[in-house]
Amino acid sequence: MWAARATELTGKEWRYVKVLQTNFNSLQPTTFEDCAHFGTLQPSLFDDDMYG
C-alpha cells in the first residue's frame, strides 16, 4: 500500500482513509478536518484510537 511505502521513505507515519464520493458530496467539506471525520466512521482501519 502506498501509505506503508510513504512511511518507509519519509520516516513519518502515513495513513489511508477511503471516503466514498457520496459521503464526500453530502458533507461538502471545506477543510481537511471535515474529511478526516470519515476516519472516525471506520475505526477498524486504525491500530490505535487516533480520534479519541
C-alpha positions in Angstrom: 0.0 0.0 0.0 1.2 3.5 -0.8 0.9 4.6 2.9 3.3 2.0 4.1 5.8 2.9 1.4 5.4 6.7 2.1 6.0 6.0 5.8 9.1 4.0 5.0 10.5 6.7 2.7 9.8 9.7 4.8 10.1 8.3 8.3 6.7 9.8 9.2 3.6 7.8 9.5 1.1 8.0 6.7 -2.4 6.5 6.8 -5.2 6.0 4.3 -8.9 6.5 4.8 -11.3 5.8 1.9 -14.0 8.4 1.7 -16.9 7.4 -0.6 -17.8 10.0 -3.1 -21.4 10.1 -1.9 -20.3 10.8 1.6 -17.9 13.5 0.4 -20.6 15.1 -1.6 -23.2 15.1 1.2 -20.8 16.6 3.7 -19.5 19.3 1.3 -16.2 19.6 3.3 -14.4 22.9 3.4 -11.4 21.7 5.4 -9.3 18.5 5.6 -10.6 18.1 9.2 -14.1 17.8 7.7 -12.8 14.9 5.5 -10.9 13.3 8.4 -14.2 12.9 10.2 -14.9 10.0 7.9 -12.0 8.2 9.6 -13.9 8.1 12.8 -16.7 6.2 11.0 -14.1 3.5 10.0 -12.2 2.8 13.2 -11.1 -0.7 12.1 -8.7 1.0 9.7 -6.5 2.1 12.6 -4.4 0.2 15.0 -4.9 2.8 17.7 -7.6 5.3 18.7 -6.3 8.4 16.9 -9.6 10.3 17.1 -10.1 9.9 20.9 
